[in-house]
Amino acid sequence: MKNKISIIGAGMTGSTTAHWLAEREIADLVLVDILEGMPQGKALDLQEALPVIGKDIKVIGSNDYLLTADSDIVIITAGLPRKPGMSRDDLLFTNAEIVRYAVMETVKSSPNAIFIVLTNPLDAMAYLTLKVSQVSPNRVIGQAGILDSARMRAFIAMELNVSVENIHCYVLGGHGDEMVPLTRASNVAGIPLENILPQDKLAAIVDRTRKGGGEIVSLLKTGSAFYAPAVSVAQMAEAILKDKHLIVPASAYLDGQYGLKDIFFGVPVQLGRNGVEKIFEYELTDAEKSALSSSAQGVAENIAKLR
Ligand code: APR
């Protein structure tokens, strides 16, 4: 039986996610958006691209949530992106209404779906998705860590001129400017970053990683990043449907891990057919613990505003 993925919000991130997923040929796709004709047009355009790359999946666009029934995965990208000068947190209340509605409408007919959330502010939106859907916590995952780590990997590759494949980075914490690039656990072909990059260069890369989303927003002027966020979602969906047991940083529901409770927060998770199979805990230094704790405080404040 074919897998089915529904993408709610067919804007920049939603349609680009569909593109990356279509290339992987792992599921039929449904794109839902409130704009009339837009999801239908993008779905048809993508369907018409598939003969060229030889991929046999169905892509449907709709303004109606009915077509999302029996999805294996629901991806939530509906909502407003940032404008220059805005923080992700400025989107909280507007996007909460949109996400609440999208989750209510999809969970009715896809009670066994795994939800991957991309709408910002990410950790709070993932928390809201869990509360509204009332699915088990392993079935809701926020995408942030793969993206933030990929940004850091890209910056290191530019600096050192080595293949991105040799660069492993782990960015934890909330998906905001307080995120925590774990330089101690990150490496280039097994060589710790601290041994391969001068301290000032590494500090600049950490800073650029934290502000990576804002850098793109300032350049684009309308809208926010979409290629890298979307491919990160596609990697998560693939790991789930193929039951890969892939360990990636992602926003997961914590119930005591890292000393945090009742919060979504970026940590290393193992992804398989049931969603989050396992959460890994690093042994952290005091400085890392304190950075994570200040990042968690920001996420907790957002969550409290939604209660
Ligand atoms: N149901 C379905 N779609 C909706 C709804 C809704 N209730 N409300 C808004 N949308 C749609 C919009 O019509 C738009 O097409 O969500 C889409 C969002 O697309 P973009 O404006 O292009 O924004 P995008 O870059 O995709 O970002 C969406 O993801 O990465 C985050 O910060 C980003 O919160 C933002 C979200």
py3Dmol code that shows the C-alpha trace and the ligand (Angstrom):
import py3Dmol

protein = """\
ATOM      1  CA  MET A   1       0.000   0.000   0.000  1.00  0.00           C
ATOM      2  CA  LYS A   2       1.249   3.471  -0.861  1.00  0.00           C
ATOM      3  CA  ASN A   3       2.075   5.981   1.843  1.00  0.00           C
ATOM      4  CA  LYS A   4       0.298   9.301   1.957  1.00  0.00           C
ATOM      5  CA  ILE A   5       1.699  12.623   3.125  1.00  0.00           C
ATOM      6  CA  SER A   6      -0.459  15.726   3.480  1.00  0.00           C
ATOM      7  CA  ILE A   7       1.164  19.139   3.513  1.00  0.00           C
ATOM      8  CA  ILE A   8      -0.916  21.889   5.070  1.00  0.00           C
ATOM      9  CA  GLY A   9       0.138  25.249   3.673  1.00  0.00           C
ATOM     10  CA  ALA A  10       1.264  25.146   0.050  1.00  0.00           C
ATOM     11  CA  GLY A  11       3.323  28.333   0.211  1.00  0.00           C
ATOM     12  CA  MET A  12       7.088  28.500  -0.185  1.00  0.00           C
ATOM     13  CA  THR A  13       8.021  25.863   2.395  1.00  0.00           C
ATOM     14  CA  GLY A  14       5.001  23.622   1.722  1.00  0.00           C
ATOM     15  CA  SER A  15       5.433  23.435  -2.038  1.00  0.00           C
ATOM     16  CA  THR A  16       9.216  23.087  -1.787  1.00  0.00           C
ATOM     17  CA  THR A  17       8.727  20.231   0.683  1.00  0.00           C
ATOM     18  CA  ALA A  18       6.433  18.589  -1.882  1.00  0.00           C
ATOM     19  CA  HIS A  19       9.177  18.979  -4.475  1.00  0.00           C
ATOM     20  CA  TRP A  20      11.871  17.355  -2.312  1.00  0.00           C
ATOM     21  CA  LEU A  21       9.436  14.578  -1.302  1.00  0.00           C
ATOM     22  CA  ALA A  22       8.388  13.888  -4.901  1.00  0.00           C
ATOM     23  CA  GLU A  23      12.033  13.315  -5.808  1.00  0.00           C
ATOM     24  CA  ARG A  24      12.204  10.689  -3.061  1.00  0.00           C
ATOM     25  CA  GLU A  25       9.092   8.870  -4.451  1.00  0.00           C
ATOM     26  CA  ILE A  26       8.070   7.711  -0.994  1.00  0.00           C
ATOM     27  CA  ALA A  27       4.403   8.758  -0.830  1.00  0.00           C
ATOM     28  CA  ASP A  28       1.432  10.247  -2.635  1.00  0.00           C
ATOM     29  CA  LEU A  29       1.115  13.914  -1.725  1.00  0.00           C
ATOM     30  CA  VAL A  30      -1.813  16.164  -0.866  1.00  0.00           C
ATOM     31  CA  LEU A  31      -1.275  19.936  -0.723  1.00  0.00           C
ATOM     32  CA  VAL A  32      -3.862  21.996   1.163  1.00  0.00           C
ATOM     33  CA  ASP A  33      -4.024  25.781   1.295  1.00  0.00           C
ATOM     34  CA  ILE A  34      -6.715  28.387   1.886  1.00  0.00           C
ATOM     35  CA  LEU A  35      -5.855  30.239  -1.325  1.00  0.00           C
ATOM     36  CA  GLU A  36      -8.211  29.101  -4.055  1.00  0.00           C
ATOM     37  CA  GLY A  37      -6.568  27.438  -7.026  1.00  0.00           C
ATOM     38  CA  MET A  38      -3.029  27.785  -5.670  1.00  0.00           C
ATOM     39  CA  PRO A  39      -2.557  24.281  -4.194  1.00  0.00           C
ATOM     40  CA  GLN A  40      -4.340  22.786  -7.206  1.00  0.00           C
ATOM     41  CA  GLY A  41      -2.066  24.664  -9.609  1.00  0.00           C
ATOM     42  CA  LYS A  42       1.149  23.777  -7.784  1.00  0.00           C
ATOM     43  CA  ALA A  43       0.133  20.122  -7.428  1.00  0.00           C
ATOM     44  CA  LEU A  44      -0.654  19.834 -11.123  1.00  0.00           C
ATOM     45  CA  ASP A  45       2.592  21.560 -12.080  1.00  0.00           C
ATOM     46  CA  LEU A  46       4.558  19.146  -9.869  1.00  0.00           C
ATOM     47  CA  GLN A  47       2.616  16.139 -11.224  1.00  0.00           C
ATOM     48  CA  GLU A  48       3.538  17.253 -14.729  1.00  0.00           C
ATOM     49  CA  ALA A  49       7.221  17.392 -13.750  1.00  0.00           C
ATOM     50  CA  LEU A  50       7.313  13.762 -12.631  1.00  0.00           C
ATOM     51  CA  PRO A  51       7.502  12.096 -16.072  1.00  0.00           C
ATOM     52  CA  VAL A  52      10.788  13.952 -16.605  1.00  0.00           C
ATOM     53  CA  ILE A  53      12.356  12.496 -13.465  1.00  0.00           C
ATOM     54  CA  GLY A  54      10.509   9.173 -13.693  1.00  0.00           C
ATOM     55  CA  LYS A  55       8.704   9.240 -10.373  1.00  0.00           C
ATOM     56  CA  ASP A  56       5.314   7.564 -10.002  1.00  0.00           C
ATOM     57  CA  ILE A  57       3.395   9.268  -7.256  1.00  0.00           C
ATOM     58  CA  LYS A  58       0.107  11.186  -7.229  1.00  0.00           C
ATOM     59  CA  VAL A  59       0.091  14.850  -6.261  1.00  0.00           C
ATOM     60  CA  ILE A  60      -3.241  16.475  -5.442  1.00  0.00           C
ATOM     61  CA  GLY A  61      -3.974  20.062  -4.425  1.00  0.00           C
ATOM     62  CA  SER A  62      -7.086  21.164  -2.584  1.00  0.00           C
ATOM     63  CA  ASN A  63      -8.704  23.803  -0.395  1.00  0.00           C
ATOM     64  CA  ASP A  64     -10.530  21.008   1.386  1.00  0.00           C
ATOM     65  CA  TYR A  65      -9.122  19.018   4.294  1.00  0.00           C
ATOM     66  CA  LEU A  66     -11.287  16.007   3.297  1.00  0.00           C
ATOM     67  CA  LEU A  67      -8.649  14.847   0.840  1.00  0.00           C
ATOM     68  CA  THR A  68      -6.076  14.487   3.643  1.00  0.00           C
ATOM     69  CA  ALA A  69      -7.936  11.477   5.143  1.00  0.00           C
ATOM     70  CA  ASP A  70      -5.767   8.515   6.155  1.00  0.00           C
ATOM     71  CA  SER A  71      -2.466  10.334   5.883  1.00  0.00           C
ATOM     72  CA  ASP A  72       0.588   8.596   7.321  1.00  0.00           C
ATOM     73  CA  ILE A  73       2.272  11.942   7.858  1.00  0.00           C
ATOM     74  CA  VAL A  74       0.793  15.425   8.136  1.00  0.00           C
ATOM     75  CA  ILE A  75       3.222  18.299   7.635  1.00  0.00           C
ATOM     76  CA  ILE A  76       2.117  21.646   9.038  1.00  0.00           C
ATOM     77  CA  THR A  77       3.616  24.619   7.196  1.00  0.00           C
ATOM     78  CA  ALA A  78       0.548  26.884   7.155  1.00  0.00           C
ATOM     79  CA  GLY A  79       1.061  30.307   8.654  1.00  0.00           C
ATOM     80  CA  LEU A  80       2.835  33.564   8.162  1.00  0.00           C
ATOM     81  CA  PRO A  81       6.571  33.796   7.580  1.00  0.00           C
ATOM     82  CA  ARG A  82       8.693  36.537   9.174  1.00  0.00           C
ATOM     83  CA  LYS A  83       9.285  39.967   7.697  1.00  0.00           C
ATOM     84  CA  PRO A  84      12.630  41.767   8.115  1.00  0.00           C
ATOM     85  CA  GLY A  85      13.065  42.933  11.718  1.00  0.00           C
ATOM     86  CA  MET A  86      10.580  40.376  13.098  1.00  0.00           C
ATOM     87  CA  SER A  87      11.537  37.555  15.428  1.00  0.00           C
ATOM     88  CA  ARG A  88       9.907  34.145  15.092  1.00  0.00           C
ATOM     89  CA  ASP A  89       8.115  34.848  18.375  1.00  0.00           C
ATOM     90  CA  ASP A  90       6.283  37.816  16.807  1.00  0.00           C
ATOM     91  CA  LEU A  91       4.270  35.256  14.811  1.00  0.00           C
ATOM     92  CA  LEU A  92       2.991  33.434  17.893  1.00  0.00           C
ATOM     93  CA  PHE A  93      -0.688  34.362  18.109  1.00  0.00           C
ATOM     94  CA  THR A  94      -1.448  34.620  14.392  1.00  0.00           C
ATOM     95  CA  ASN A  95       0.148  31.319  13.577  1.00  0.00           C
ATOM     96  CA  ALA A  96      -1.330  29.600  16.635  1.00  0.00           C
ATOM     97  CA  GLU A  97      -4.837  30.147  15.235  1.00  0.00           C
ATOM     98  CA  ILE A  98      -3.832  28.806  11.832  1.00  0.00           C
ATOM     99  CA  VAL A  99      -2.023  25.760  13.260  1.00  0.00           C
ATOM    100  CA  ARG A 100      -4.848  24.996  15.704  1.00  0.00           C
ATOM    101  CA  TYR A 101      -7.339  24.896  12.834  1.00  0.00           C
ATOM    102  CA  ALA A 102      -5.048  22.850  10.564  1.00  0.00           C
ATOM    103  CA  VAL A 103      -4.432  20.249  13.255  1.00  0.00           C
ATOM    104  CA  MET A 104      -8.106  19.965  14.241  1.00  0.00           C
ATOM    105  CA  GLU A 105      -9.128  19.466  10.633  1.00  0.00           C
ATOM    106  CA  THR A 106      -6.456  16.886   9.832  1.00  0.00           C
ATOM    107  CA  VAL A 107      -6.468  14.751  12.969  1.00  0.00           C
ATOM    108  CA  LYS A 108     -10.210  14.022  12.540  1.00  0.00           C
ATOM    109  CA  SER A 109      -9.633  11.906   9.468  1.00  0.00           C
ATOM    110  CA  SER A 110      -5.984  10.905  10.083  1.00  0.00           C
ATOM    111  CA  PRO A 111      -5.942   9.881  13.755  1.00  0.00           C
ATOM    112  CA  ASN A 112      -2.862   7.700  13.254  1.00  0.00           C
ATOM    113  CA  ALA A 113      -0.772  10.267  11.441  1.00  0.00           C
ATOM    114  CA  ILE A 114       2.609  11.511  12.579  1.00  0.00           C
ATOM    115  CA  PHE A 115       2.724  15.307  12.610  1.00  0.00           C
ATOM    116  CA  ILE A 116       5.820  17.182  11.486  1.00  0.00           C
ATOM    117  CA  VAL A 117       5.558  20.869  12.323  1.00  0.00           C
ATOM    118  CA  LEU A 118       7.442  23.604  10.497  1.00  0.00           C
ATOM    119  CA  THR A 119       5.378  26.704  11.268  1.00  0.00           C
ATOM    120  CA  ASN A 120       7.096  29.216  13.570  1.00  0.00           C
ATOM    121  CA  PRO A 121       7.640  29.839  16.382  1.00  0.00           C
ATOM    122  CA  LEU A 122       8.454  26.201  15.948  1.00  0.00           C
ATOM    123  CA  ASP A 123       8.687  24.726  19.437  1.00  0.00           C
ATOM    124  CA  ALA A 124       5.488  26.424  20.604  1.00  0.00           C
ATOM    125  CA  MET A 125       3.628  25.352  17.448  1.00  0.00           C
ATOM    126  CA  ALA A 126       4.730  21.744  17.962  1.00  0.00           C
ATOM    127  CA  TYR A 127       3.480  21.943  21.563  1.00  0.00           C
ATOM    128  CA  LEU A 128       0.153  23.314  20.341  1.00  0.00           C
ATOM    129  CA  THR A 129      -0.090  20.536  17.757  1.00  0.00           C
ATOM    130  CA  LEU A 130       0.325  17.935  20.482  1.00  0.00           C
ATOM    131  CA  LYS A 131      -2.292  19.512  22.745  1.00  0.00           C
ATOM    132  CA  VAL A 132      -4.858  20.007  19.963  1.00  0.00           C
ATOM    133  CA  SER A 133      -4.371  16.619  18.319  1.00  0.00           C
ATOM    134  CA  GLN A 134      -4.111  14.653  21.567  1.00  0.00           C
ATOM    135  CA  VAL A 135      -2.015  12.028  19.790  1.00  0.00           C
ATOM    136  CA  SER A 136       0.809  10.449  21.755  1.00  0.00           C
ATOM    137  CA  PRO A 137       3.893  12.674  22.155  1.00  0.00           C
ATOM    138  CA  ASN A 138       6.101  10.458  19.977  1.00  0.00           C
ATOM    139  CA  ARG A 139       3.817  11.331  17.028  1.00  0.00           C
ATOM    140  CA  VAL A 140       4.538  15.062  16.994  1.00  0.00           C
ATOM    141  CA  ILE A 141       7.957  16.349  15.920  1.00  0.00           C
ATOM    142  CA  GLY A 142       9.085  19.868  15.141  1.00  0.00           C
ATOM    143  CA  GLN A 143      11.606  20.485  12.370  1.00  0.00           C
ATOM    144  CA  ALA A 144      14.388  22.793  13.364  1.00  0.00           C
ATOM    145  CA  GLY A 145      17.551  20.936  14.330  1.00  0.00           C
ATOM    146  CA  ILE A 146      18.334  19.446  10.922  1.00  0.00           C
ATOM    147  CA  LEU A 147      18.028  22.901   9.383  1.00  0.00           C
ATOM    148  CA  ASP A 148      20.067  24.711  12.026  1.00  0.00           C
ATOM    149  CA  SER A 149      22.753  22.003  11.895  1.00  0.00           C
ATOM    150  CA  ALA A 150      22.776  22.107   8.086  1.00  0.00           C
ATOM    151  CA  ARG A 151      23.351  25.854   8.182  1.00  0.00           C
ATOM    152  CA  MET A 152      26.288  25.356  10.511  1.00  0.00           C
ATOM    153  CA  ARG A 153      27.632  22.549   8.286  1.00  0.00           C
ATOM    154  CA  ALA A 154      27.353  24.797   5.227  1.00  0.00           C
ATOM    155  CA  PHE A 155      29.262  27.624   6.935  1.00  0.00           C
ATOM    156  CA  ILE A 156      32.037  25.244   8.041  1.00  0.00           C
ATOM    157  CA  ALA A 157      32.292  23.766   4.546  1.00  0.00           C
ATOM    158  CA  MET A 158      32.653  27.292   3.107  1.00  0.00           C
ATOM    159  CA  GLU A 159      35.370  28.087   5.631  1.00  0.00           C
ATOM    160  CA  LEU A 160      37.403  24.879   5.314  1.00  0.00           C
ATOM    161  CA  ASN A 161      36.632  23.936   1.725  1.00  0.00           C
ATOM    162  CA  VAL A 162      35.885  20.301   2.605  1.00  0.00           C
ATOM    163  CA  SER A 163      32.893  18.226   1.581  1.00  0.00           C
ATOM    164  CA  VAL A 164      29.704  18.873   3.533  1.00  0.00           C
ATOM    165  CA  GLU A 165      29.513  15.084   3.883  1.00  0.00           C
ATOM    166  CA  ASN A 166      32.501  15.157   6.247  1.00  0.00           C
ATOM    167  CA  ILE A 167      30.955  17.757   8.514  1.00  0.00           C
ATOM    168  CA  HIS A 168      28.750  16.696  11.414  1.00  0.00           C
ATOM    169  CA  CYS A 169      27.073  19.345  13.529  1.00  0.00           C
ATOM    170  CA  TYR A 170      24.532  19.177  16.288  1.00  0.00           C
ATOM    171  CA  VAL A 171      22.491  22.243  17.085  1.00  0.00           C
ATOM    172  CA  LEU A 172      20.164  21.796  20.039  1.00  0.00           C
ATOM    173  CA  GLY A 173      17.687  23.939  21.957  1.00  0.00           C
ATOM    174  CA  GLY A 174      14.798  26.117  20.884  1.00  0.00           C
ATOM    175  CA  HIS A 175      14.537  27.277  17.264  1.00  0.00           C
ATOM    176  CA  GLY A 176      15.414  30.898  18.016  1.00  0.00           C
ATOM    177  CA  ASP A 177      18.512  33.043  18.273  1.00  0.00           C
ATOM    178  CA  GLU A 178      19.253  31.370  21.643  1.00  0.00           C
ATOM    179  CA  MET A 179      19.715  27.951  19.992  1.00  0.00           C
ATOM    180  CA  VAL A 180      22.777  26.008  21.131  1.00  0.00           C
ATOM    181  CA  PRO A 181      25.289  24.878  18.475  1.00  0.00           C
ATOM    182  CA  LEU A 182      27.105  22.095  20.354  1.00  0.00           C
ATOM    183  CA  THR A 183      30.613  22.716  19.098  1.00  0.00           C
ATOM    184  CA  ARG A 184      32.088  20.056  21.386  1.00  0.00           C
ATOM    185  CA  ALA A 185      30.018  17.283  19.801  1.00  0.00           C
ATOM    186  CA  SER A 186      30.438  18.623  16.241  1.00  0.00           C
ATOM    187  CA  ASN A 187      33.353  17.503  14.079  1.00  0.00           C
ATOM    188  CA  VAL A 188      34.976  17.329  10.663  1.00  0.00           C
ATOM    189  CA  ALA A 189      35.721  13.692   9.796  1.00  0.00           C
ATOM    190  CA  GLY A 190      36.012  12.946  13.507  1.00  0.00           C
ATOM    191  CA  ILE A 191      38.248  15.947  14.301  1.00  0.00           C
ATOM    192  CA  PRO A 192      36.580  18.195  16.890  1.00  0.00           C
ATOM    193  CA  LEU A 193      35.706  21.637  15.506  1.00  0.00           C
ATOM    194  CA  GLU A 194      37.748  23.294  18.226  1.00  0.00           C
ATOM    195  CA  ASN A 195      40.877  21.559  16.874  1.00  0.00           C
ATOM    196  CA  ILE A 196      40.332  22.462  13.265  1.00  0.00           C
ATOM    197  CA  LEU A 197      39.032  26.058  13.399  1.00  0.00           C
ATOM    198  CA  PRO A 198      40.564  29.043  15.179  1.00  0.00           C
ATOM    199  CA  GLN A 199      38.431  30.193  18.094  1.00  0.00           C
ATOM    200  CA  ASP A 200      37.338  33.474  16.507  1.00  0.00           C
ATOM    201  CA  LYS A 201      36.275  31.738  13.270  1.00  0.00           C
ATOM    202  CA  LEU A 202      34.305  29.139  15.232  1.00  0.00           C
ATOM    203  CA  ALA A 203      32.607  31.830  17.324  1.00  0.00           C
ATOM    204  CA  ALA A 204      31.626  33.686  14.137  1.00  0.00           C
ATOM    205  CA  ILE A 205      30.155  30.494  12.661  1.00  0.00           C
ATOM    206  CA  VAL A 206      28.179  29.800  15.840  1.00  0.00           C
ATOM    207  CA  ASP A 207      26.804  33.339  15.738  1.00  0.00           C
ATOM    208  CA  ARG A 208      25.913  33.135  12.047  1.00  0.00           C
ATOM    209  CA  THR A 209      24.187  29.784  12.641  1.00  0.00           C
ATOM    210  CA  ARG A 210      22.049  31.242  15.422  1.00  0.00           C
ATOM    211  CA  LYS A 211      20.987  34.124  13.211  1.00  0.00           C
ATOM    212  CA  GLY A 212      20.846  32.038  10.019  1.00  0.00           C
ATOM    213  CA  GLY A 213      17.089  32.369   9.543  1.00  0.00           C
ATOM    214  CA  GLY A 214      17.211  36.130  10.032  1.00  0.00           C
ATOM    215  CA  GLU A 215      20.047  36.465   7.504  1.00  0.00           C
ATOM    216  CA  ILE A 216      17.820  34.935   4.809  1.00  0.00           C
ATOM    217  CA  VAL A 217      14.793  37.030   5.855  1.00  0.00           C
ATOM    218  CA  SER A 218      16.864  40.224   5.525  1.00  0.00           C
ATOM    219  CA  LEU A 219      18.059  39.212   2.075  1.00  0.00           C
ATOM    220  CA  LEU A 220      14.679  38.069   0.743  1.00  0.00           C
ATOM    221  CA  LYS A 221      12.754  40.991   2.256  1.00  0.00           C
ATOM    222  CA  THR A 222       9.474  39.160   1.623  1.00  0.00           C
ATOM    223  CA  GLY A 223       9.218  35.731   3.227  1.00  0.00           C
ATOM    224  CA  SER A 224      11.714  33.460   4.903  1.00  0.00           C
ATOM    225  CA  ALA A 225      13.942  30.508   4.012  1.00  0.00           C
ATOM    226  CA  PHE A 226      12.364  27.581   2.210  1.00  0.00           C
ATOM    227  CA  TYR A 227      14.846  25.270   0.436  1.00  0.00           C
ATOM    228  CA  ALA A 228      16.749  24.218   3.551  1.00  0.00           C
ATOM    229  CA  PRO A 229      13.738  24.034   5.904  1.00  0.00           C
ATOM    230  CA  ALA A 230      11.817  22.010   3.313  1.00  0.00           C
ATOM    231  CA  VAL A 231      14.556  19.473   2.590  1.00  0.00           C
ATOM    232  CA  SER A 232      14.966  18.997   6.338  1.00  0.00           C
ATOM    233  CA  VAL A 233      11.289  18.095   6.626  1.00  0.00           C
ATOM    234  CA  ALA A 234      11.637  15.716   3.682  1.00  0.00           C
ATOM    235  CA  GLN A 235      14.537  13.946   5.402  1.00  0.00           C
ATOM    236  CA  MET A 236      12.420  13.487   8.539  1.00  0.00           C
ATOM    237  CA  ALA A 237       9.443  12.135   6.560  1.00  0.00           C
ATOM    238  CA  GLU A 238      11.699   9.699   4.710  1.00  0.00           C
ATOM    239  CA  ALA A 239      13.296   8.472   7.942  1.00  0.00           C
ATOM    240  CA  ILE A 240       9.833   7.841   9.372  1.00  0.00           C
ATOM    241  CA  LEU A 241       8.299   6.083   6.371  1.00  0.00           C
ATOM    242  CA  LYS A 242      11.404   3.947   5.777  1.00  0.00           C
ATOM    243  CA  ASP A 243      11.689   3.199   9.501  1.00  0.00           C
ATOM    244  CA  LYS A 244      15.351   4.179   9.341  1.00  0.00           C
ATOM    245  CA  HIS A 245      15.973   4.769  13.068  1.00  0.00           C
ATOM    246  CA  LEU A 246      17.781   7.913  11.974  1.00  0.00           C
ATOM    247  CA  ILE A 247      19.207  10.100  14.732  1.00  0.00           C
ATOM    248  CA  VAL A 248      18.766  13.794  14.024  1.00  0.00           C
ATOM    249  CA  PRO A 249      18.309  16.905  16.118  1.00  0.00           C
ATOM    250  CA  ALA A 250      14.600  17.813  16.183  1.00  0.00           C
ATOM    251  CA  SER A 251      12.057  19.393  18.473  1.00  0.00           C
ATOM    252  CA  ALA A 252      10.484  16.691  20.635  1.00  0.00           C
ATOM    253  CA  TYR A 253       8.248  16.543  23.668  1.00  0.00           C
ATOM    254  CA  LEU A 254      10.387  16.312  26.800  1.00  0.00           C
ATOM    255  CA  ASP A 255       9.218  14.671  29.969  1.00  0.00           C
ATOM    256  CA  GLY A 256      12.228  15.102  32.223  1.00  0.00           C
ATOM    257  CA  GLN A 257      15.020  14.672  29.660  1.00  0.00           C
ATOM    258  CA  TYR A 258      17.669  17.389  29.955  1.00  0.00           C
ATOM    259  CA  GLY A 259      15.896  18.407  33.172  1.00  0.00           C
ATOM    260  CA  LEU A 260      12.947  19.789  31.176  1.00  0.00           C
ATOM    261  CA  LYS A 261       9.293  18.852  31.385  1.00  0.00           C
ATOM    262  CA  ASP A 262       6.158  19.536  29.308  1.00  0.00           C
ATOM    263  CA  ILE A 263       7.993  21.421  26.578  1.00  0.00           C
ATOM    264  CA  PHE A 264       9.032  20.890  22.953  1.00  0.00           C
ATOM    265  CA  PHE A 265      12.753  21.441  22.583  1.00  0.00           C
ATOM    266  CA  GLY A 266      15.526  20.602  20.132  1.00  0.00           C
ATOM    267  CA  VAL A 267      17.313  17.400  21.161  1.00  0.00           C
ATOM    268  CA  PRO A 268      18.801  14.381  19.357  1.00  0.00           C
ATOM    269  CA  VAL A 269      15.926  12.028  18.493  1.00  0.00           C
ATOM    270  CA  GLN A 270      15.766   8.672  16.762  1.00  0.00           C
ATOM    271  CA  LEU A 271      13.126   8.658  14.019  1.00  0.00           C
ATOM    272  CA  GLY A 272      11.331   5.542  12.805  1.00  0.00           C
ATOM    273  CA  ARG A 273       7.889   4.362  11.734  1.00  0.00           C
ATOM    274  CA  ASN A 274       6.379   5.379  15.076  1.00  0.00           C
ATOM    275  CA  GLY A 275       7.876   8.845  15.046  1.00  0.00           C
ATOM    276  CA  VAL A 276      10.225   9.621  17.929  1.00  0.00           C
ATOM    277  CA  GLU A 277      11.539   6.238  19.085  1.00  0.00           C
ATOM    278  CA  LYS A 278      14.143   7.512  21.468  1.00  0.00           C
ATOM    279  CA  ILE A 279      15.605  10.731  22.819  1.00  0.00           C
ATOM    280  CA  PHE A 280      19.352  10.816  23.400  1.00  0.00           C
ATOM    281  CA  GLU A 281      20.893  12.772  26.237  1.00  0.00           C
ATOM    282  CA  TYR A 282      24.374  14.235  25.871  1.00  0.00           C
ATOM    283  CA  GLU A 283      26.558  14.729  28.901  1.00  0.00           C
ATOM    284  CA  LEU A 284      26.816  18.499  28.961  1.00  0.00           C
ATOM    285  CA  THR A 285      29.280  20.948  30.469  1.00  0.00           C
ATOM    286  CA  ASP A 286      27.984  23.600  32.837  1.00  0.00           C
ATOM    287  CA  ALA A 287      28.252  26.233  30.089  1.00  0.00           C
ATOM    288  CA  GLU A 288      26.221  24.079  27.681  1.00  0.00           C
ATOM    289  CA  LYS A 289      23.616  23.390  30.369  1.00  0.00           C
ATOM    290  CA  SER A 290      23.249  27.069  31.078  1.00  0.00           C
ATOM    291  CA  ALA A 291      22.918  27.930  27.352  1.00  0.00           C
ATOM    292  CA  LEU A 292      20.223  25.268  26.951  1.00  0.00           C
ATOM    293  CA  SER A 293      18.422  26.478  30.020  1.00  0.00           C
ATOM    294  CA  SER A 294      18.234  30.047  28.756  1.00  0.00           C
ATOM    295  CA  SER A 295      16.975  28.795  25.383  1.00  0.00           C
ATOM    296  CA  ALA A 296      14.347  26.663  27.167  1.00  0.00           C
ATOM    297  CA  GLN A 297      13.170  29.660  29.126  1.00  0.00           C
ATOM    298  CA  GLY A 298      12.236  31.495  25.909  1.00  0.00           C
ATOM    299  CA  VAL A 299      10.338  28.471  24.594  1.00  0.00           C
ATOM    300  CA  ALA A 300       8.521  28.005  27.923  1.00  0.00           C
ATOM    301  CA  GLU A 301       7.441  31.663  27.877  1.00  0.00           C
ATOM    302  CA  ASN A 302       5.878  31.233  24.428  1.00  0.00           C
ATOM    303  CA  ILE A 303       4.126  28.043  25.485  1.00  0.00           C
ATOM    304  CA  ALA A 304       2.767  29.768  28.595  1.00  0.00           C
ATOM    305  CA  LYS A 305       1.244  32.504  26.420  1.00  0.00           C
ATOM    306  CA  LEU A 306      -0.709  29.842  24.509  1.00  0.00           C
ATOM    307  CA  ARG A 307      -2.259  28.283  27.606  1.00  0.00           C
TER     308      ARG A 307
END
"""
ligand_1 = """\
36
APR
N -4.940 26.571 6.119
C -4.114 26.278 5.106
N -3.180 27.115 4.638
C -3.083 28.310 5.218
C -3.900 28.705 6.286
C -4.865 27.776 6.736
N -5.711 28.079 7.741
N -3.530 29.964 6.637
C -2.515 30.328 5.830
N -2.243 29.343 4.979
C -1.260 29.301 3.906
C -1.093 30.605 3.151
O -2.149 30.813 2.229
C 0.248 30.403 2.474
O 0.129 29.868 1.167
O 0.045 29.056 4.433
C 0.954 29.366 3.372
C 2.266 29.854 3.970
O 3.130 30.029 2.913
P 4.174 31.246 2.812
O 3.447 32.525 3.091
O 4.898 31.110 1.525
O 5.142 30.992 4.065
P 6.301 29.886 4.182
O 7.592 30.483 3.795
O 5.871 28.621 3.557
O 6.346 29.720 5.766
C 5.279 29.112 6.476
O 6.752 27.983 7.965
O 9.069 28.117 8.124
C 7.865 28.550 8.656
O 8.331 30.738 9.552
C 7.679 30.046 8.523
O 5.767 30.184 9.948
C 6.193 30.179 8.603
C 5.684 28.901 7.919
"""
view = py3Dmol.view(width=600, height=400)
view.addModel(protein, "pdb")
view.setStyle({"model": 0}, {"cartoon": {"style": "trace"}})
view.addModel(ligand_1, "xyz")
view.setStyle({"model": 1}, {"stick": {}})
view.zoomTo()
view.show()
